[in-house]
Amino acid sequence: MENFEESATAFNCAAHQGQTGIDLLEKGAFERGLPEIEKTCCGSTNHQMHDNFQPHPNSALADEPDQTPPVILLIDDEENFRCVIKQVLVNAGFEVVEAANGAQGIQHFYEKPADMIITDIIMPEKEGIETMIELKKAFPNVKLIAMSGGGWYGTDIDFDMAQKLGAKTLDKPFALQELLDVVHELLNYN
């Protein structure tokens, strides 16, 4: 019985953390005047977050048996944030590979190249700009999205550098639909 109670407590905590991550993203987007997206997180009988995000109507995502979904490498040191973003992308029809820092992200990319990289800028071990520079040298056509909450010095300098590397940029917190729109744009689903 103790194991069941521990599992239930852990599940409830994870569900709360996922909802908290969504709330923070949407709260920041609302404060910047972007529309909020309806969502529910972790229903009582289903352990997967549900939302209203759909693949772009012109995309060839996983609807056809011979089509493989685009692979996105998601690099962020904040596990709760990564979890929310991964679930949104998976629900939209993408395959997502996760990494907790730039060093892990580079290793994953060399093992299995992705169609796109979404990376945080401020991380331990290997930060986002350094990661993007290294991957752009080896894979000049890689599509990039850089995101950051700014840290103690803001995002302007980092975002300027990321844009010079060809990355689209997103200020944390952002609307989840805003992320999907940029992903679709970079993958030419317009």
N, C-alpha and C positions, 0 to 999 in steps of 0.2 A: 504494500500500500504506500509506503514511503516513496518508492521510485515513481509511482504514478503521480503523487502530489508534487514531487520535485519537477517532473516533466510538465505538469499543468502550470506550475508557477513559472517555469522557464518559458513556456509558450506564451503565457499572458504577458510576460515581460517583453518578449520579442515583438509581440503584436503591438504593445504600447509604444515601443521604440520605433517601429515602422510608422505608426500613425503620427508620432511626434515628429519624425523626419518629414513626412508629407506636410504636416501642419506648418512647420518652419519654412519649407520651400514655398508653400502657397501664401503664407502670411507675408513674406517678403515680396512676392510677386504682387499681391493685392496692394501693398503699400506703394509700389511703383506704378500702380494703375493698370496692371495687366489682369485679364479675367481669371477668375479662379475656376478650377476644374472640379466637377463632382467626383467623389471617390469614397469608397469604403475600404476598410483595411481589416483583413483577418477575421472573417465571419466566424461564428462560434463553432460551426461544424467543418469549415474548410480552412486549412492552414495556409492558403495562398491569398495574397492581396488581390482584390478585384478592382478594376477601374473602368472608365469609359473610353480609354484610348484604343484606337483602332489603327491598323496599318493604313498608310496613305492609299487612297483609292487607285492610283496609277502604279503602285509598286507591285513587283512580282514576288511577294513574300509568301513563302510556305503554303500558299493555297494550292499550288500545283505540285504533284508528287515528285516531279523531277527537279524542282527548284529548291535550292538550299538557301536558307535565310542568310542575309549578310551578317558577318561576325563583327562585333564591336568589342574592343578591348577597353575596359573601364578601370581607370587607375585613380584611386583616392584612398587616403589613409583613414578616413572616417568610415568605419564599418557600417553604421546605421544608415548613413547617407548613401553609401555604395549599394546597400540592400534595396533601398527604395528606388534608386535610379535603375538598378538591374531589373527589378520587377516591372517597372514601367516599360522598359525597352523589350523585355521578353514578352509582355502582354501585347506589344505592338508588332511582334513577329520577328524580332531579331535574336540572334544567338549572342550571348554575352559571356566574355571571359573576364574575370576580376583579378586585380592586383592591388596590394596595399601600399605600394610605393613604386617609384620609377624604376628601381633596379629589378623588382619582380616583373614589372610591366615589360621592360626590354627583354627579359628572359622569355616571357610568354610569347612576345611578338616574334622572336627568332624561332621558337618552337612551332608556332602556328600563326602565321601572319594574319592580321585582321583587315577588314575592309575600312575600318575607321578606329581612331583612338580618341577616347574622351578622357582627359586627364585634369586632375587638380593641379594647381601650380605650387602651392606651399605644402610640402610633404617631407618627412624624414628620409634619410638615406640617399635618395636621389630625387631632387625636386622636379617639377613639371617642365620648366624651360630647358633644363639640362637633358631631360628625357626626350623632349621633342627635337632638340638639336641632334642628338645621337641617332634617333630614328629617321629623321629627315635626311641625314647624310647617307644612311644605308638604303632608305626607301623614299626617294624624292617625291613620289606620287601619293604617299599616305595622306589620308584625310584626317584633319585634327580639329578637335574642339577643346579649348582650354577653359577651365572654370576656376573661380577663386572667390573667397569671401574677403580677401584683401589683407588679412593679417594686420599687423601694427602699422604698416606703411602704405596701405591702399593697393589698388590694382592697376593704376595707370601705366606704370613702368613695365610691369609684367605683361599686361595685355598688349602694350605696344610691341614688345619683343615677340609675343606669341603671334600677333597679326603679321609681323614681318616674316615669320616662318610659315605663313599661310593658314594659320588657325582661325577659326571662328571663336569668339569669346562670349562667355556667359558669367554675369555677376551672381554669386550666391547671396541670398536665395533667389531662385528663379522659378517661374511657372513651369510645371512639367510639360505642358503643351508647347511652351517656348523651346524647350530642349528637343522635343520630337520634330518641331518645325525645322530646326537647324540641321538635325540628323537627316531628315528627308531632303532638304536643300542640298547638302553635301553629297548625298548618294543619288542625286538627280531624280528624285521622285516628285518633281513639280508638274 
